[in-house]
Every structure is written in structure tokens, then in C-alpha cells.
Amino acid sequence: MRVCFFYPKMRKSEDTMSSLDSCNELWNKFKNEYRPILGSGIFFTTYVEPSSLVYFDDDTVVVYCENSLAEKFFTKRYEGVSSVFTELLGHECALNFTTDKKEAENFAAAFRTAEKTPVAAADVSTVKDTKFETNLISKYTLANFVVGDNCRQAYSIACQVTENPGTTYNPVFIYGNSGLGKTHLLHAIGNELIAKNPAMKVLYVTTESFTTEYITCIQSNRMDSFRAKYRNVDALLIDDIQFIANKSGTQEEFFNTFNELYSHEKQIVIASDCRIAEINALADRLKTRFENGFTTSITAPDYEVRYAIMLEKSKTLDIDVSREIIDSLAQSELNNVREIEGILNQFKLIVARGEKITQDSARDALRHLNIAEVHEINLDLILDVVSRYFDVTISDILSKNRQKKVVVARHVSMYFCREVLGYSYQKIADEFGGLNHTSVLDGCKNVKNQYHTDQDVKAYVDELKKMIE
């Protein structure tokens, strides 16, 4: 399963929990909204129509895709699909796309066994009509934004913005790769501004939503209401500005909106997946205005930040994850907050099924996201990898067994101890059951010589090295 995650809004609602009927209803609504946005009948018929929504709750939407091509289709259009579900549900959620029928069934089974906490909430059939003044997600605050060296400056500027909106830092341009916490920071700024001054008009919007609304208002001759909405706010927080590329009409409208707000000292905060200079076909006058403000970046989190984020979010989601598992995950190649959210969402489903979160669960979660697990390279690892590759036992490798494949596995294991671990010949001899120094030397040299003369040996040595490292 390939999983793509957006920051979810936590809402407990029995009415918005999935059932077969409500899943079908929501999926039909999605198709009706998405078809004109997609614009291609062939794509819709080929990829969207055969797919189905198999699960949704307050945090997650799961779409079953008929094949990997459909999965790639949805993944490439993640932002557009996400914006439609956000509009339909009234809040943002994590999107999951899977081609695995059993996996899809597990999501449904997890729902059926999960506890539901009913509260007053809008029904799926009417939720689209609910109006949201700010579009802010209240759970994202400055207090629960994990600060590290990767985002310290961005966080500091965000705090300054909430102290003196529209003056000291205006506009602010925050850039960094997808999933690093830019959206969290935008919502946190908005929530803090309202906390300090409840009368403030604060509006969060994605560039895609801004563009869609702009086009709709042109077609329906409602530009006056569009401009009244966007030009009469105290703070505009606009996300994913890179999607304004090559949209001359949208750029023109945003330029005028920007000028109106800026001239009245209204706060503008912009987030982008790339630098200002990297936004294609961005009008020079917009580029100049962005560059005249304050630019800061958020980079990938290091081990300490990954650990802190995972600890914080597991507490927020009320998921019991051991420190050992958090440590092993933090040492893996998780590159952003969304991947961490993806891991925890999978843990949430494991808990909902009444199962425990183990190291195997963590490895499976990493495998789902195609993330490499960082492991310690030692003798045990080498013996494990080599024994499985040559289909022999570790005890055979450490014994005096003279079977050809056992001898080859033994020599290769000793070679890696020498080349990868840097063991002395004597240490290798001691580790391999008290072999004599000469036997170890000959075995290592034999593998090394064949590596340069025999293509088959070179191939399996290279493959094993990749497996070990």
C-alpha cells in the first residue's frame, strides 16, 4: 500500500464514521465534484470510476484502487483529491490509496471493531454546505509545534507575527519540501492570532482552493463577493503557492489581493514547497513582493526532532508506543512529518484491531512507505544475511562443515567481517570457532581475488553488501 498523508483534523462523530452506504454516498459526491476538475473523460473512466472508497472517519479516507496505475494516478493528484474531500467533509484528512484488497478489508474491519463516540455533528449529506470562516484546524498550535534546528527560525518568525501582525514581519514566505510542517505552522499562526484577538478575521486557504473559487466566481459572475471575502481579512495564510505557476489570471487576482492587504498592513503568510525563484512562470511583480518580505525555510528533521515529533504525536493520538520502537523509527530514513503521521496512522489501526505495536509492526509500517530501516551492522547481521542467501544455517557457517556451499558462505562471511567490520584476521578466527589465522587469510583472499575475476562472485558479493548495509 502506498500511503500519502495530509494533516488531519480531529473530530469525533458517529455520523461521519463510515458504513457501506455512507462510503458509497461520499464517493459519489467526490466523483461528481472531481469530474469537472479533472476535465479528462478518459482519465475519469479509466482510473476514478473503477476505484472505490472503502473507509473514512474523522482522520482518514481510504480509497481502493483497481491497480497500481490507478494508485499512481491518485498519488500524483493528491492535492486536488485532498481539496475535494476537505470541501465535502468540512475538514482536512489523511488520504490513503491501496491496491491491496486484503488491506482495504482490514481498514473496514478496523472500523467495525473501533469504538465510536457520538456527538452532535453534521451529516455527510449536508456537511458540504457548512460554512467555515477561517478554515483553521484548531489542533495545530505553536505550543505543539516541535522545534528543532531544522525549523527554529521559521518558528521564531511565526511567534513574532502573532505578536505584531502586519508590521514587523510582512509578508512571510516559508518554503521547504512537502510534509515538513509548513501547514501546521500556518494554522498555528492563525489560531494564535485569534487567541490573542478573537475579533480578528483570519483566513487560511490553499492556492488550489483560491484558484478553483476564483474560476467559479468568474463563471457565475460573483467576483464582487470573491474580492470582498479575500480583501477584507486581517490575516491571509495561503498554502502551496507553488501551484500558482503558469496561472496568469490567478496570479493577477492574487497580486491585487496582496496589494490591497499589504497597503492596509494586514498580515500575509505564504507557504511553498520550493524557493521563490523556483516557482515557474511567476510574474516578476509577484516575485518582487515575495522577496521584499521575510523568507525562511524548514528542512528535514534530524534524529532528535523525529524522536520528539513521534513522541508528541503518539501522545496526542493516545497511542502507546514504546520508547524503543520510537527510537528505532527515529533512526530510520523518515524524511518528513507526514511520513511520521503515516506510521502513527498505521499504528492506530493496529490498536483498533486489538493488537499490540511491536518492532515487526514498525518494520511493516516503514516497508509500506518504502522507507529504509537503519540497522546496526555487526557479525550477527552478516551471518544472518549470508546464511539466508546461501540457504545454510549459521551453525553450519561456524562449524567445520566442508560442503561446498557452506565453505563459500563461510569465506564470504569472513570477507565481510574483514572489509565491512574491519576485524583483524585473528578476531575473525576467534569468532568463527577457533579457525587458524592462515585459513581465515586464505578464505578472505580467495573471495577478494574472485571478486575481480569472476562476474558471478562479484554479482552476489555486491548484492549481499547492499543487503547488509
TAZI-V763063 format. One record per residue. N is the residue number from 1. RES is the residue in one small letter. PSI is psi in degrees with one decimal (999 if undefined). NEAR is the number of other C-alpha atoms within 12 Angstrom. Layout:
N;RES;PSI;NEAR
N;RES;PSI;NEAR
This chain:
1;m;131.7;32
2;r;127.0;36
3;v;130.5;39
4;c;131.1;42
5;f;139.4;35
6;f;158.5;37
7;y;122.0;40
8;p;156.4;37
9;k;127.2;26
10;m;116.1;22
11;r;125.2;28
12;k;118.7;19
13;s;123.1;23
14;e;-36.5;24
15;d;-28.1;27
16;t;4.4;38
17;m;152.4;36
18;s;147.8;35
19;s;173.5;25
20;l;-46.6;19
21;d;-47.2;19
22;s;-31.3;24
23;c;-47.5;28
24;n;-40.1;22
25;e;-46.3;26
26;l;-39.5;39
27;w;-41.1;37
28;n;-40.2;25
29;k;-42.5;25
30;f;-47.4;36
31;k;-40.4;29
32;n;-38.2;20
33;e;-36.4;26
34;y;-27.9;31
35;r;-49.7;24
36;p;-28.2;17
37;i;-43.0;25
38;l;-42.9;24
39;g;-11.5;14
40;s;114.8;14
41;g;-35.7;16
42;i;-47.0;12
43;f;-42.2;22
44;f;-46.4;24
45;t;-38.0;16
46;t;-40.1;19
47;y;-42.4;29
48;v;-48.9;36
49;e;-43.7;24
50;p;-14.9;22
51;s;169.5;33
52;s;154.0;35
53;l;120.3;40
54;v;-13.1;41
55;y;141.7;40
56;f;146.5;43
57;d;-156.9;43
58;d;-22.3;34
59;d;-26.6;37
60;t;141.4;43
61;v;128.8;44
62;v;122.4;46
63;v;126.3;47
64;y;124.6;39
65;c;139.4;32
66;e;-31.0;25
67;n;176.8;24
68;s;-27.7;19
69;l;-40.9;21
70;a;-39.1;28
71;e;-44.4;32
72;k;-36.2;23
73;f;-49.8;26
74;f;-39.8;37
75;t;-42.4;26
76;k;-27.5;16
77;r;32.6;24
78;y;-48.3;27
79;e;-42.7;31
80;g;-43.2;30
81;v;-42.6;37
82;s;-41.6;38
83;s;-34.3;35
84;v;-45.5;36
85;f;-34.3;41
86;t;-42.1;39
87;e;-41.2;33
88;l;-40.0;34
89;l;-18.9;43
90;g;6.2;35
91;h;161.5;37
92;e;153.7;38
93;c;166.5;37
94;a;130.4;40
95;l;134.2;43
96;n;130.1;41
97;f;128.4;44
98;t;146.3;38
99;t;-1.0;30
100;d;112.6;24
101;k;-40.6;21
102;k;-40.0;14
103;e;-42.7;27
104;a;-40.4;29
105;e;-34.6;20
106;n;-38.7;24
107;f;-45.9;37
108;a;-40.2;31
109;a;-38.8;23
110;a;-39.1;30
111;f;-45.2;33
112;r;-28.9;22
113;t;-9.4;18
114;a;148.3;22
115;e;144.1;18
116;k;134.5;20
117;t;101.1;16
118;p;134.6;16
119;v;168.4;14
120;a;125.7;12
121;a;160.2;21
122;a;144.2;24
123;d;152.7;24
124;v;-35.3;35
125;s;-19.3;24
126;t;-6.0;19
127;v;-28.6;22
128;k;-29.6;22
129;d;-7.3;14
130;t;136.4;19
131;k;135.8;15
132;f;119.3;20
133;e;-37.0;21
134;t;-25.7;33
135;n;12.7;32
136;l;146.4;38
137;i;113.2;32
138;s;-23.6;30
139;k;-18.7;27
140;y;113.5;28
141;t;166.6;28
142;l;-30.1;33
143;a;-35.3;20
144;n;14.1;24
145;f;117.7;33
146;v;121.0;34
147;v;129.7;31
148;g;-175.4;25
149;d;-22.7;20
150;n;-16.1;29
151;c;14.1;29
152;r;-44.1;23
153;q;-43.1;23
154;a;-41.6;39
155;y;-42.2;33
156;s;-43.7;27
157;i;-39.7;32
158;a;-42.5;47
159;c;-40.4;29
160;q;-37.8;24
161;v;-42.6;36
162;t;-20.7;38
163;e;-39.2;22
164;n;69.1;22
165;p;137.3;37
166;g;1.8;27
167;t;-77.8;24
168;t;-53.4;21
169;y;98.9;32
170;n;123.9;37
171;p;167.0;39
172;v;133.1;47
173;f;114.0;41
174;i;123.5;47
175;y;158.8;40
176;g;162.7;34
177;n;160.9;26
178;s;140.2;32
179;g;16.3;32
180;l;-6.5;41
181;g;10.1;47
182;k;-43.8;48
183;t;-42.3;43
184;h;-46.4;42
185;l;-39.2;50
186;l;-48.5;50
187;h;-38.5;44
188;a;-41.5;35
189;i;-48.4;48
190;g;-45.3;46
191;n;-38.1;35
192;e;-38.7;33
193;l;-43.9;36
194;i;-35.4;26
195;a;-37.9;19
196;k;-31.1;18
197;n;90.3;18
198;p;-19.1;14
199;a;-9.1;14
200;m;140.3;24
201;k;105.9;29
202;v;132.1;40
203;l;123.7;36
204;y;136.4;39
205;v;144.7;38
206;t;155.1;38
207;t;-34.9;32
208;e;-40.6;31
209;s;-40.3;30
210;f;-45.7;34
211;t;-46.3;33
212;t;-43.6;29
213;e;-38.5;28
214;y;-47.9;30
215;i;-43.9;21
216;t;-41.7;19
217;c;-32.7;21
218;i;-46.3;19
219;q;-31.1;12
220;s;8.9;13
221;n;46.3;14
222;r;33.9;16
223;m;-27.3;19
224;d;-43.7;15
225;s;-34.9;17
226;f;-49.3;25
227;r;-36.0;25
228;a;-37.0;15
229;k;-47.6;27
230;y;-20.4;36
231;r;4.1;32
232;n;31.9;25
233;v;160.4;30
234;d;-23.4;35
235;a;129.8;47
236;l;121.6;46
237;l;107.1;48
238;i;128.0;43
239;d;153.2;41
240;d;48.0;38
241;i;-16.6;41
242;q;-21.6;34
243;f;0.4;31
244;i;-7.5;37
245;a;137.1;28
246;n;14.6;17
247;k;85.1;26
248;s;-39.7;19
249;g;-45.1;20
250;t;-40.1;31
251;q;-41.1;30
252;e;-46.3;22
253;e;-41.4;29
254;f;-36.8;36
255;f;-46.8;28
256;n;-38.4;20
257;t;-46.2;30
258;f;-49.8;37
259;n;-43.0;24
260;e;-44.9;24
261;l;-45.1;31
262;y;-40.5;32
263;s;-22.2;18
264;h;18.0;20
265;e;40.0;24
266;k;142.9;34
267;q;135.7;45
268;i;124.3;48
269;v;128.2;49
270;i;137.2;49
271;a;144.4;46
272;s;150.8;39
273;d;-7.4;31
274;c;169.9;28
275;r;161.8;26
276;i;-44.6;37
277;a;-17.6;21
278;e;-1.9;18
279;i;115.8;25
280;n;138.5;20
281;a;37.4;19
282;l;127.2;29
283;a;137.9;25
284;d;-38.1;19
285;r;-31.8;18
286;l;-42.4;30
287;k;-44.0;29
288;t;-43.0;16
289;r;-39.3;26
290;f;-44.9;36
291;e;-22.8;21
292;n;-8.0;17
293;g;-148.9;26
294;f;121.0;30
295;t;132.2;30
296;t;159.3;33
297;s;159.0;34
298;i;126.1;40
299;t;177.9;29
300;a;141.2;30
301;p;144.9;35
302;d;-174.2;27
303;y;-49.6;25
304;e;-41.8;23
305;v;-41.7;33
306;r;-42.9;37
307;y;-47.5;32
308;a;-40.9;26
309;i;-45.1;35
310;m;-37.7;44
311;l;-45.6;30
312;e;-47.6;27
313;k;-32.1;33
314;s;-34.4;29
315;k;-42.3;18
316;t;-40.5;20
317;l;-2.2;24
318;d;46.8;17
319;i;127.5;26
320;d;100.4;25
321;v;128.0;32
322;s;155.1;21
323;r;-32.7;19
324;e;-42.2;18
325;i;-42.0;30
326;i;-40.5;37
327;d;-45.6;25
328;s;-37.1;30
329;l;-39.3;43
330;a;-25.9;35
331;q;-9.0;27
332;s;-179.0;33
333;e;43.9;25
334;l;122.7;36
335;n;-16.5;33
336;n;173.2;36
337;v;-34.8;39
338;r;-36.9;35
339;e;-38.1;39
340;i;-43.3;43
341;e;-37.0;41
342;g;-43.5;42
343;i;-48.3;44
344;l;-32.5;41
345;n;-36.7;43
346;q;-37.8;43
347;f;-38.1;38
348;k;-41.0;33
349;l;-36.0;35
350;i;-45.3;31
351;v;-39.2;25
352;a;-28.2;25
353;r;0.1;21
354;g;18.0;16
355;e;162.7;17
356;k;151.1;21
357;i;120.6;31
358;t;176.7;22
359;q;-34.3;21
360;d;-38.4;17
361;s;-42.2;27
362;a;-42.7;35
363;r;-40.5;26
364;d;-41.2;23
365;a;-42.0;35
366;l;-39.3;35
367;r;-37.8;24
368;h;-34.4;27
369;l;7.2;33
370;n;42.2;21
371;i;131.7;26
372;a;138.2;24
373;e;130.7;29
374;v;127.5;20
375;h;158.8;20
376;e;131.4;16
377;i;116.7;22
378;n;-177.6;22
379;l;-41.3;29
380;d;-41.7;23
381;l;-45.5;24
382;i;-47.2;36
383;l;-39.6;36
384;d;-48.4;27
385;v;-46.2;32
386;v;-41.8;38
387;s;-41.1;29
388;r;-36.5;22
389;y;-43.5;26
390;f;3.0;27
391;d;48.0;17
392;v;169.4;25
393;t;157.6;22
394;i;-36.8;29
395;s;-33.6;18
396;d;-45.2;28
397;i;-38.1;36
398;l;-0.3;30
399;s;-170.5;21
400;k;10.6;19
401;n;130.4;19
402;r;12.2;15
403;q;143.7;15
404;k;-48.2;15
405;k;-28.0;21
406;v;-42.5;28
407;v;-42.3;31
408;v;-45.9;30
409;a;-38.8;40
410;r;-46.4;46
411;h;-41.5;39
412;v;-40.8;43
413;s;-44.3;45
414;m;-38.7;44
415;y;-44.3;39
416;f;-34.5;40
417;c;-37.1;36
418;r;-47.7;29
419;e;-36.1;23
420;v;-44.8;24
421;l;-17.3;24
422;g;23.8;17
423;y;147.7;24
424;s;162.2;21
425;y;-35.4;29
426;q;-41.6;22
427;k;-40.2;22
428;i;-43.9;34
429;a;-42.0;30
430;d;-40.1;19
431;e;-28.6;27
432;f;46.2;31
433;g;26.3;23
434;g;32.8;18
435;l;156.8;25
436;n;158.6;19
437;h;-40.4;21
438;t;-40.3;16
439;s;-41.0;25
440;v;-45.3;34
441;l;-46.0;26
442;d;-42.7;22
443;g;-45.4;31
444;c;-43.1;32
445;k;-35.1;22
446;n;-46.7;24
447;v;-42.7;33
448;k;-42.6;24
449;n;-43.7;18
450;q;-29.6;22
451;y;-34.6;20
452;h;-10.4;16
453;t;-20.1;13
454;d;115.1;15
455;q;-33.5;14
456;d;-43.8;14
457;v;-44.6;22
458;k;-41.2;19
459;a;-47.8;16
460;y;-28.6;23
461;v;-44.2;34
462;d;-42.2;20
463;e;-43.9;16
464;l;-38.4;28
465;k;-40.8;25
466;k;-40.0;17
467;m;-36.3;23
468;i;-40.5;29
469;e;999;20
